[in-house]
Amino acid sequence: MANETTTTSLNDYVDTLLADAIFQLLRSGVMPSKVHRESIIGFPGKAANFNKWDALASSDVQTGTEGTDYSTNKQLASSTVAGSVDEHLLMSVITDLAVNSSVENVSDGAGIILGNAMAAKLDDDLVGLFTGFSQTVCGAGTTLINDHIMAALQQLHTANAPGPFYGVFHPKQIWGPKGFSGILDTSAVASNAQNSSAAERMQSTGELGMYAGIGIDFTPEINDDVASGGDAAAGIFSHMAIGLTDKGFFNVELQRDASMRGFEIVVQGLWKEVEAVDTYGVYALSDVS
């Protein structure tokens, strides 16, 4: 039969689907590139450790006296947060009829859909940590303004958080009168010349890119109705604020089900997100209603 399913065709199908899905996951995921990621793929165990070293102050450095033995010891201390991977699962059933009657390559479409779903879940898990940052700016019922962004930067720099810094917001916090486009409106540009280039970039491309040295991005996975109050839960953070243990974002297995006349696609993602250093992040809750 021309449409007979064989082991070879199934393997080819899985390879094509996996390649498309991983490409889509890496392309559409917002958060993984902005956090401290530790891959343990190919290594035993299911956890990675994220260390925070306690800083020494300038006062800890003392003036020595020539010929005199220096014996003051400043102990180096650190704390560790462990990220032990969780299993994330997704299954889809594709029938023979769907494959044989489609004018398109079903594996391509399935790979894109599955990759998007896993990328969305990964982003959702990571942005869910924003609410745990003890440092905050803006607040419920308050519209985001330039001063809030600067206040977040002040807190990060005071904590000696290492750059680069990122801000990940809900789309409503980027576009619209209560987002960055509102900050960069005509009156704001007129009163602050530093905003003019950002405003021009947003007007010409629809994207913000950078603002005040912060890489700005967005994802609809951010909750935009916190406590049913119409507020969105963004985060402004150092790349070292969040740890991500990765033991394979997208592992796929295909199983033939003859009685169903089709096959199951089972996708497994192995990761864990943790708050690594609390003071390296700022929770930016703002009104978008």
Protein Blocks (a to p, Z undefined) as FASTA:
>chain_A
ZZlccfklmmmmmmmmmmmmmmmmmmmpmklmmcccddfehiacjbdcddddddddfklp
ccddehiacfbdcdddddddddddddddddddddfklmmmpcbdfklmmmmmmmmmmmmm
mmmmmmmmmmmpmbdghjehiacdfklmmmmmmmmmmnopacdddddddfklmgojklmk
lmmmmklmmmomklmmmmmmmmmnopnkiaehiacdddfkbccbgghlopacdddddfkl
pccddebjbacdddddfknopaddddddddddddfblmlpccddddfZZ
